[in-house]
Structures are given as structure tokens and as C-alpha cells.
């Protein structure tokens, strides 16, 4: 029986999608004692994993070697052949759920994954979706395809447990972040709960997949809306001649009723710029709006253009135009100390500067090359002499960037993150330093 297999660690688990979510999920279940197969169409990922080499900060290469290469274990394997689904007791879907060019949900990867499962489906199988989507996705996408020949809660079990992975976060990761679990039926929920007990320190069962789906959207909408507010405060502060970072730091001294969020060049990553818009799309079917979310998206999406405006202002202050100026971008990943380029707001900044005929270069020890499918084809500059550029723009302040050197060498600086501060932690006042 499936429940017994989960209980005694003999279930074969297949994880579909081996990115920032799927690979940690796969390796944690393998470390817990299960036989796990990772399934991904990207053959370069499969080849790397078969060598025991990690392409992410977590899991480490050492862990992969222990799980995949040690002859006495061999708990984790990777393949691009969906036929492995026929031997799976549990399938966990961790594929991306991006937006298309019109900012509508693109669930083609989820739909494709479910179609592959249905093709190799058998009795006594638990299928869990971890990908983020609008409330109703699990019930609307998974259940119809998986119950054509099987009864839900009896022959086939379907659950939803949204991912809560924060790439590069040294404190919170898969096993110590509380995890929401749900199922289409009570037994589906129990199966899902029993499985994740094997790897999670704290589980939070909820009454339905819709509740879990909505909770995940709320988590990321909370951040998107509050960052949007911080960005609007930055826009207002500029008009008033006030430093927004000092304003927020001052407000953050209040010990209750306030949580600081800071402005920046825009939103990036796999969740915050994307997930809230799934809810706005869903609400259109009800002829309704998520007005806070839509307004926050408008403000956050405008920030790359705002940064370019400040770049122009900074260059004009020394009687130069954007056209022909040598501009160095410091950091192109969407957040510090990761190599993740998904939805990075730095790409539209670079695109806009190039459109204005600027000579654009970038430095990023985590991202040696930007490929054309990410919006622009460029390679990183190594060992840049900041004094050789007309302007240096701090967009993603990795720890590897020597900010003191930037401050001492650069002729002109635009700091979009408020990271240039004095020894007392106050934002610096310098005639050639411009802030967002």
C-alpha cells in the first residue's frame, strides 16, 4: 500500500523539474532514505547531476556526490526520460510557472508535466504540485487528467504544497521553513502530510489546495505591495529632496506596527514579480480587480525606467549625455550573492541604456555571461578599474563587490540600493553620488 511505502521509506519518488525548487526537494528526500529520480528535459543539468556536480548553492556538490555516486547508496539519480514515471509511487511537480509577454499565466509546463504523468499513470500514485499558481490550479489542472481511469482519494491521490525556497538565504531553507500541505480529499491531504514529515521540521495542514494556493499568493503579494510602497516613497522623496533610505531607517526604529522594506531598481526573482499577477488574472473571470497588486506592479515595473532617468540626471550634472558614455553596471542577478537572473530588473535597465546609445559594461562574479534569451548578449568585465568609466551604477551589491573601492575610484555613482553608507550606518552625502 502507498501509505506504508511512504511510512517505511520504500516509495520511489520522481521530482519533475530540477531547478531552485526541485533539486533541493529531490536531494532532501534522498537524504531521508527514499529512492529519488529527478526528471528534467535539460540534458546539461542531467549530465551535471550524473557526475555528482551541483549547479546551485544548495544542495552542495559534496551532498550530491554522497547521494548519487556512492555505490552503497545510489539514492538519487537524474534522467530526461519521462518513462521513469511508470515506476513512481510519488511524483512531485516543481516546474516553473512564468508569465507570458502580456503578463498572463503560462501554465504550459505544468500542463505538460501532468500529461506526462497521465501517460505513465498507475494505481496507488501520489501526485503533488509545488509550483506556484492561482487558486484552483491543482483542482482544475491535475484532477481532470489524473482521474480519467482512476478514483480520486482511492486509486490516485493529489496534493498541493507550495514551495518556499529563497535562493541564497543562509538561515531559512527547505527543512526548517514551515511547509503548507493540502490534498483534494482528506486522505490525499494525509498522504501529503505523511510524506513531507520525512523532510520538514514543521508542517501546517490547511483545508484545501485552494487555501494553500491563495496563501502562497498572499505571501508574495505582501512583499510586492510593500516594496511597491517603498519604491513610491523613493519617488516622492526625490521630489521633496529627502533621502528615502534615511526616512525608512528612521521609521524602522518604531518597535511595533512597522516592518521596513526598501526601494530598489525593480523586482526580480521567480516569485515576487510573477505570483501576485496570477491572482489578478484569475479575478478577471469574476469581472473584478486586485487593485493594490496591480498598482504595485505598475510602480515596481516603472523602476528600471526611473533608474535610467537618474543615470541621465547624474551624467548631465557633469555635462555629459547618456549617448556615448561608458557605464559600468555592478551586479546583474536579481538579488545579492546568487547567480539567479530570473526577472532581473537590471536587464531592462541595460536594454534602455543601450537603446540610448550608451556604452554599457557589467561586473558580476556570479554571472559571467548574459545570454540572448535573457534579453541581451553580454559577458562580464573582470577586474574593472572603476575610474575608467563615466558612471558606475550599483544595482545588485554582491559581497564580492568592494564598495569602498567603488567610492574611492569612481568619478560618478548611482546607488540604487542605498548601500553606500558611512561608519555610523547613515547614507553618504557626496556631490557625485546619486540615489534612486
VODRENVO-353621 format. One record per residue (C-alpha): x, y, z; residue number from 1; chain. Coordinates in pm, whole numbers, plus 50000, padded with zeros to 5 digits. Each point is the difference from the previous one (the first is absolute). Layout:
REM residues N
MIVEX       u       v       w    nr   kette
MIVEX       X       Y       Z   NUM       A
...
***
This chain:
REM residues 436
MIVEX       u       v       w    nr   kette
MIVEX   50000   50000   50000     1       A
MIVEX   50122   50351   49915     2       A
MIVEX   49962   50134   50353     3       A
MIVEX   50219   49719   50134     4       A
MIVEX   50264   50067   49735     5       A
MIVEX   50014   50364   50109     6       A
MIVEX   50010   49897   50364     7       A
MIVEX   50293   49759   49962     8       A
MIVEX   50194   50207   49741     9       A
MIVEX   49961   49750   49715    10       A
MIVEX   49798   50224   49768    11       A
MIVEX   50167   50098   49674    12       A
MIVEX   49977   50379   49963    13       A
MIVEX   50032   50179   49666    14       A
MIVEX   50054   50376   50011    15       A
MIVEX   49911   50182   49678    16       A
MIVEX   50208   50314   49947    17       A
MIVEX   50350   50027   50146    18       A
MIVEX   50040   50372   50056    19       A
MIVEX   50022   50204   50321    20       A
MIVEX   49694   49820   50138    21       A
MIVEX   50011   49650   49857    22       A
MIVEX   50364   49912   50060    23       A
MIVEX   49997   50080   50375    24       A
MIVEX   49669   49809   50034    25       A
MIVEX   50146   49697   49820    26       A
MIVEX   50322   49989   50199    27       A
MIVEX   49827   50049   50337    28       A
MIVEX   49772   49702   49937    29       A
MIVEX   50302   49797   49887    30       A
MIVEX   50183   50100   50317    31       A
MIVEX   49695   49888   50199    32       A
MIVEX   50046   49650   49856    33       A
MIVEX   49770   49989   49697    34       A
MIVEX   50099   49895   49651    35       A
MIVEX   49962   50322   49799    36       A
MIVEX   50021   50072   49629    37       A
MIVEX   50021   50352   49869    38       A
MIVEX   49832   50059   49665    39       A
MIVEX   50089   50300   49784    40       A
MIVEX   50013   50059   49622    41       A
MIVEX   50324   50203   50033    42       A
MIVEX   50269   49745   49911    43       A
MIVEX   50280   50226   50125    44       A
MIVEX   49847   49988   50349    45       A
MIVEX   49966   49623   49980    46       A
MIVEX   50362   49956   49893    47       A
MIVEX   50117   50223   50285    48       A
MIVEX   49795   49806   50256    49       A
MIVEX   50117   49666   49866    50       A
MIVEX   50357   50118   50070    51       A
MIVEX   49891   50095   50351    52       A
MIVEX   50050   50372   49931    53       A
MIVEX   49755   50261   50128    54       A
MIVEX   49916   50313   49801    55       A
MIVEX   49830   50163   50301    56       A
MIVEX   50121   50124   50339    57       A
MIVEX   49772   49746   50165    58       A
MIVEX   50039   49700   49979    59       A
MIVEX   50378   49999   50003    60       A
MIVEX   50212   49790   49767    61       A
MIVEX   50120   49804   50303    62       A
MIVEX   49643   49897   50084    63       A
MIVEX   49926   49906   49640    64       A
MIVEX   50313   49788   49983    65       A
MIVEX   49895   49821   50318    66       A
MIVEX   49647   49935   49873    67       A
MIVEX   50064   49933   49632    68       A
MIVEX   50348   49850   49971    69       A
MIVEX   50056   49789   50311    70       A
MIVEX   49944   49636   49887    71       A
MIVEX   49848   49895   50331    72       A
MIVEX   49734   50273   49983    73       A
MIVEX   49902   50112   49649    74       A
MIVEX   49689   50159   50147    75       A
MIVEX   49984   50281   49747    76       A
MIVEX   50009   49973   49622    77       A
MIVEX   49909   50240   49722    78       A
MIVEX   49850   49944   49657    79       A
MIVEX   49825   50180   49715    80       A
MIVEX   49791   49692   49912    81       A
MIVEX   49637   50035   50121    82       A
MIVEX   49959   49621   49983    83       A
MIVEX   50138   49995   50356    84       A
MIVEX   49657   50126   50112    85       A
MIVEX   49859   49650   49945    86       A
MIVEX   50203   49879   50300    87       A
MIVEX   49916   50296   50226    88       A
MIVEX   49796   49969   50317    89       A
MIVEX   50018   50377   50062    90       A
MIVEX   50040   50277   49743    91       A
MIVEX   50080   50356   50109    92       A
MIVEX   49957   50271   49736    93       A
MIVEX   50246   50289   50040    94       A
MIVEX   49995   50159   49655    95       A
MIVEX   50005   50378   49939    96       A
MIVEX   49677   50197   49966    97       A
MIVEX   50107   50322   49824    98       A
MIVEX   49796   50276   49842    99       A
MIVEX   49976   50049   49625   100       A
MIVEX   50069   50331   49823   101       A
MIVEX   49655   50133   50086   102       A
MIVEX   50051   49909   50369   103       A
MIVEX   49749   49716   49988   104       A
MIVEX   50080   49666   50168   105       A
MIVEX   50194   49750   49793   106       A
MIVEX   49910   49658   50139   107       A
MIVEX   50125   49807   49699   108       A
MIVEX   50275   49831   50203   109       A
MIVEX   49754   49889   50269   110       A
MIVEX   49759   49875   49735   111       A
MIVEX   50281   49815   49823   112       A
MIVEX   50117   49840   50323   113       A
MIVEX   49649   49879   50086   114       A
MIVEX   49958   49860   49647   115       A
MIVEX   50322   49800   50041   116       A
MIVEX   49882   49866   50335   117       A
MIVEX   49663   49901   49855   118       A
MIVEX   50175   49814   49718   119       A
MIVEX   50194   49786   50251   120       A
MIVEX   49745   50000   50280   121       A
MIVEX   49916   49697   50213   122       A
MIVEX   49794   49921   50307   123       A
MIVEX   50125   50110   50342   124       A
MIVEX   50187   50312   49893   125       A
MIVEX   50032   50326   50194   126       A
MIVEX   50044   50312   49784   127       A
MIVEX   50093   50328   50170   128       A
MIVEX   50028   50342   49840   129       A
MIVEX   50255   50241   50153   130       A
MIVEX   49999   50259   49720   131       A
MIVEX   49832   50330   50086   132       A
MIVEX   49680   50087   49818   133       A
MIVEX   49654   50151   50042   134       A
MIVEX   49745   49849   50243   135       A
MIVEX   49834   49708   49825   136       A
MIVEX   50298   49882   49793   137       A
MIVEX   50042   49665   50177   138       A
MIVEX   49633   49915   49972   139       A
MIVEX   49962   50130   49643   140       A
MIVEX   50325   49878   49845   141       A
MIVEX   50092   49681   50184   142       A
MIVEX   49675   49834   50100   143       A
MIVEX   49823   49978   49658   144       A
MIVEX   50299   49840   49825   145       A
MIVEX   50089   49764   50284   146       A
MIVEX   49648   49871   50069   147       A
MIVEX   49900   49881   49653   148       A
MIVEX   50055   49640   50100   149       A
MIVEX   50053   50031   50375   150       A
MIVEX   49800   50117   50301   151       A
MIVEX   50139   50295   50195   152       A
MIVEX   50078   49915   50362   153       A
MIVEX   49984   49628   49927   154       A
MIVEX   50217   49909   49701   155       A
MIVEX   50175   50331   49947   156       A
MIVEX   50095   50266   50255   157       A
MIVEX   50060   50369   49923   158       A
MIVEX   50147   50262   50231   159       A
MIVEX   50137   50352   49994   160       A
MIVEX   50294   50129   50206   161       A
MIVEX   50135   50336   49880   162       A
MIVEX   50374   50048   49985   163       A
MIVEX   50157   50253   50235   164       A
MIVEX   50356   50001   49868   165       A
MIVEX   50200   50323   50035   166       A
MIVEX   50319   49960   49791   167       A
MIVEX   50311   50107   50188   168       A
MIVEX   49829   50028   50339   169       A
MIVEX   50253   49865   50254   170       A
MIVEX   49747   49974   50283   171       A
MIVEX   49681   49853   49856   172       A
MIVEX   49990   49710   49759   173       A
MIVEX   49777   49705   49912   174       A
MIVEX   50014   49803   50323   175       A
MIVEX   49970   50281   50257   176       A
MIVEX   49740   50215   49823   177       A
MIVEX   49643   49910   50104   178       A
MIVEX   49827   49823   49711   179       A
MIVEX   49634   50017   49900   180       A
MIVEX   49841   49669   49900   181       A
MIVEX   49657   49924   49852   182       A
MIVEX   49811   49742   49800   183       A
MIVEX   49697   49971   49774   184       A
MIVEX   49843   49756   50250   185       A
MIVEX   50074   49938   50367   186       A
MIVEX   50200   49687   49915   187       A
MIVEX   50192   50191   49732   188       A
MIVEX   50090   50258   50263   189       A
MIVEX   50106   49731   50246   190       A
MIVEX   50224   49837   49738   191       A
MIVEX   50161   50336   49918   192       A
MIVEX   50045   50079   50369   193       A
MIVEX   50156   49662   50072   194       A
MIVEX   50248   50040   49713   195       A
MIVEX   50125   50346   50095   196       A
MIVEX   50039   49900   50364   197       A
MIVEX   50306   49813   49876   198       A
MIVEX   50187   50320   49910   199       A
MIVEX   49831   50296   50169   200       A
MIVEX   50038   50113   50360   201       A
MIVEX   49658   50169   50004   202       A
MIVEX   49689   49937   49790   203       A
MIVEX   49684   50207   49979   204       A
MIVEX   49703   49801   49862   205       A
MIVEX   49727   50212   49840   206       A
MIVEX   49650   49903   49897   207       A
MIVEX   50040   50006   49622   208       A
MIVEX   50248   50061   49718   209       A
MIVEX   49822   50330   49930   210       A
MIVEX   50089   50125   50348   211       A
MIVEX   50365   49900   49954   212       A
MIVEX   50011   50153   49650   213       A
MIVEX   49847   50325   50125   214       A
MIVEX   50237   50008   50298   215       A
MIVEX   50300   49977   49770   216       A
MIVEX   49865   50284   49786   217       A
MIVEX   49941   50208   50315   218       A
MIVEX   50359   49947   50120   219       A
MIVEX   50145   50138   49680   220       A
MIVEX   49733   50268   49955   221       A
MIVEX   50087   50129   50347   222       A
MIVEX   50358   50053   49892   223       A
MIVEX   49912   50137   49657   224       A
MIVEX   49755   50256   50140   225       A
MIVEX   50233   50113   50280   226       A
MIVEX   50297   50029   49765   227       A
MIVEX   49772   50197   49769   228       A
MIVEX   49923   50233   50290   229       A
MIVEX   50372   50039   50075   230       A
MIVEX   50066   50079   49635   231       A
MIVEX   49720   50258   49998   232       A
MIVEX   50148   50157   50314   233       A
MIVEX   50331   50021   49811   234       A
MIVEX   49830   50176   49708   235       A
MIVEX   49822   50242   50236   236       A
MIVEX   50315   50060   50207   237       A
MIVEX   50195   50096   49690   238       A
MIVEX   49745   50269   49919   239       A
MIVEX   50019   50126   50360   240       A
MIVEX   50380   49989   50019   241       A
MIVEX   49998   49738   50276   242       A
MIVEX   50213   49684   50023   243       A
MIVEX   49753   49704   49994   244       A
MIVEX   50246   49763   50165   245       A
MIVEX   50044   50232   50294   246       A
MIVEX   49621   50037   50020   247       A
MIVEX   49946   49624   50010   248       A
MIVEX   50283   49944   50251   249       A
MIVEX   49845   50264   50225   250       A
MIVEX   49654   49840   49976   251       A
MIVEX   50153   49657   50074   252       A
MIVEX   50101   50115   50350   253       A
MIVEX   49635   49964   50100   254       A
MIVEX   49983   49664   50183   255       A
MIVEX   49645   49917   49895   256       A
MIVEX   49765   50045   49705   257       A
MIVEX   50273   50047   49738   258       A
MIVEX   50213   49767   49789   259       A
MIVEX   50269   50159   49779   260       A
MIVEX   50005   49938   49626   261       A
MIVEX   50249   50182   49780   262       A
MIVEX   49982   50145   49648   263       A
MIVEX   50211   49867   49717   264       A
MIVEX   50035   49978   49623   265       A
MIVEX   49692   49777   49967   266       A
MIVEX   49881   49651   50091   267       A
MIVEX   50167   49678   49898   268       A
MIVEX   50001   49628   50071   269       A
MIVEX   49771   49708   49937   270       A
MIVEX   49722   50102   50240   271       A
MIVEX   49940   50360   50100   272       A
MIVEX   49970   50164   49654   273       A
MIVEX   49796   49706   49864   274       A
MIVEX   49776   49831   50255   275       A
MIVEX   49775   50293   50101   276       A
MIVEX   49905   50049   49633   277       A
MIVEX   49856   49647   49994   278       A
MIVEX   49734   50128   50239   279       A
MIVEX   49925   50310   49793   280       A
MIVEX   49959   49776   49694   281       A
MIVEX   49767   49763   50185   282       A
MIVEX   49782   50286   50122   283       A
MIVEX   49928   50116   49646   284       A
MIVEX   49773   49697   49962   285       A
MIVEX   49793   50149   50285   286       A
MIVEX   50006   50347   49843   287       A
MIVEX   50198   50118   50300   288       A
MIVEX   50339   50156   50071   289       A
MIVEX   50286   49962   50246   290       A
MIVEX   50064   50373   50007   291       A
MIVEX   50282   50011   50257   292       A
MIVEX   50189   49731   49813   293       A
MIVEX   49950   50164   49661   294       A
MIVEX   50112   50339   50132   295       A
MIVEX   50308   49846   50165   296       A
MIVEX   50087   49827   49673   297       A
MIVEX   49970   50329   49813   298       A
MIVEX   50233   50176   50245   299       A
MIVEX   50252   49715   50022   300       A
MIVEX   50007   49955   49623   301       A
MIVEX   50075   50371   49957   302       A
MIVEX   50315   49993   50213   303       A
MIVEX   50248   49896   49725   304       A
MIVEX   49886   50305   49802   305       A
MIVEX   50038   50213   50313   306       A
MIVEX   50357   49874   50044   307       A
MIVEX   50083   50092   49640   308       A
MIVEX   49860   50347   50068   309       A
MIVEX   50234   50037   50298   310       A
MIVEX   50291   49880   49787   311       A
MIVEX   49918   50275   49750   312       A
MIVEX   49970   50255   50282   313       A
MIVEX   50336   49895   50146   314       A
MIVEX   50179   50025   49665   315       A
MIVEX   49836   50333   49925   316       A
MIVEX   50142   50133   50328   317       A
MIVEX   50348   49965   49850   318       A
MIVEX   49888   50122   49654   319       A
MIVEX   49985   49658   49837   320       A
MIVEX   49720   49817   49822   321       A
MIVEX   49908   49634   50027   322       A
MIVEX   50090   49948   49634   323       A
MIVEX   50367   49909   49972   324       A
MIVEX   50059   49983   50376   325       A
MIVEX   50180   49698   50145   326       A
MIVEX   49773   49857   50270   327       A
MIVEX   50091   49710   50231   328       A
MIVEX   49715   49802   50159   329       A
MIVEX   50095   49834   50329   330       A
MIVEX   49797   49679   50034   331       A
MIVEX   49744   49856   49759   332       A
MIVEX   49847   49716   50207   333       A
MIVEX   49659   50077   50147   334       A
MIVEX   50131   49997   50359   335       A
MIVEX   50339   50007   50172   336       A
MIVEX   50224   49693   50024   337       A
MIVEX   49810   49772   49761   338       A
MIVEX   50041   49926   49629   339       A
MIVEX   49625   50011   49936   340       A
MIVEX   49903   50221   49705   341       A
MIVEX   49626   49930   49997   342       A
MIVEX   49800   50320   49948   343       A
MIVEX   50306   50207   50093   344       A
MIVEX   49910   50371   49979   345       A
MIVEX   50359   50072   49895   346       A
MIVEX   49937   49859   49651   347       A
MIVEX   49742   50267   49903   348       A
MIVEX   50236   50264   50142   349       A
MIVEX   50277   49877   49771   350       A
MIVEX   49761   49978   49705   351       A
MIVEX   49879   50356   50052   352       A
MIVEX   50357   50133   50032   353       A
MIVEX   50107   49820   49684   354       A
MIVEX   49698   50144   49818   355       A
MIVEX   50127   50345   50102   356       A
MIVEX   50339   49916   49840   357       A
MIVEX   50192   49964   50326   358       A
MIVEX   50308   49776   50012   359       A
MIVEX   49891   49752   50266   360       A
MIVEX   50219   49754   50191   361       A
MIVEX   49928   49791   50307   362       A
MIVEX   50188   49834   50284   363       A
MIVEX   49854   49699   50182   364       A
MIVEX   50206   49713   50144   365       A
MIVEX   49687   49782   50014   366       A
MIVEX   49887   50056   49640   367       A
MIVEX   50292   49979   49754   368       A
MIVEX   49774   50018   49696   369       A
MIVEX   49651   50122   49913   370       A
MIVEX   49844   49800   49719   371       A
MIVEX   49776   50137   49728   372       A
MIVEX   49690   49820   50133   373       A
MIVEX   50034   50208   50318   374       A
MIVEX   49961   50316   49796   375       A
MIVEX   50352   50106   49906   376       A
MIVEX   50325   49828   49899   377       A
MIVEX   50294   50113   50216   378       A
MIVEX   50299   49869   50193   379       A
MIVEX   50119   50133   50333   380       A
MIVEX   50297   50234   50033   381       A
MIVEX   50260   49863   50239   382       A
MIVEX   50218   50215   50223   383       A
MIVEX   49839   50323   49888   384       A
MIVEX   50176   50327   50080   385       A
MIVEX   49707   50207   50118   386       A
MIVEX   50181   50321   49908   387       A
MIVEX   49989   49906   49632   388       A
MIVEX   49622   50046   49980   389       A
MIVEX   49792   50312   49975   390       A
MIVEX   49748   49852   50244   391       A
MIVEX   49972   49697   50227   392       A
MIVEX   49650   49874   50087   393       A
MIVEX   49958   49778   50308   394       A
MIVEX   49706   49771   49924   395       A
MIVEX   50072   49669   50177   396       A
MIVEX   50251   50044   50283   397       A
MIVEX   50164   49656   50027   398       A
MIVEX   50236   49955   50294   399       A
MIVEX   50279   49955   49747   400       A
MIVEX   49967   50364   49893   401       A
MIVEX   50243   50229   50184   402       A
MIVEX   49775   50298   50071   403       A
MIVEX   50281   50201   50159   404       A
MIVEX   50201   49960   49682   405       A
MIVEX   49699   50106   49794   406       A
MIVEX   49961   50310   50212   407       A
MIVEX   50368   50093   49982   408       A
MIVEX   50051   49933   49627   409       A
MIVEX   49674   50073   49817   410       A
MIVEX   49951   50348   49855   411       A
MIVEX   49621   49983   50023   412       A
MIVEX   49773   49749   50176   413       A
MIVEX   49631   49911   49994   414       A
MIVEX   49914   49790   50306   415       A
MIVEX   49662   49829   49945   416       A
MIVEX   50015   49801   50326   417       A
MIVEX   50111   50255   50260   418       A
MIVEX   50307   49792   50088   419       A
MIVEX   50259   50277   50005   420       A
MIVEX   49996   50103   50363   421       A
MIVEX   50235   50159   50253   422       A
MIVEX   50146   49829   50306   423       A
MIVEX   49686   50084   50198   424       A
MIVEX   49777   49829   49747   425       A
MIVEX   49864   50324   49858   426       A
MIVEX   49970   50050   49626   427       A
MIVEX   50294   50192   49863   428       A
MIVEX   49979   50360   49881   429       A
MIVEX   50232   50043   49702   430       A
MIVEX   49959   50241   49708   431       A
MIVEX   50066   49731   49740   432       A
MIVEX   49772   49738   50159   433       A
MIVEX   49641   49972   49879   434       A
MIVEX   49734   49780   50156   435       A
MIVEX   49680   49845   49877   436       A
***
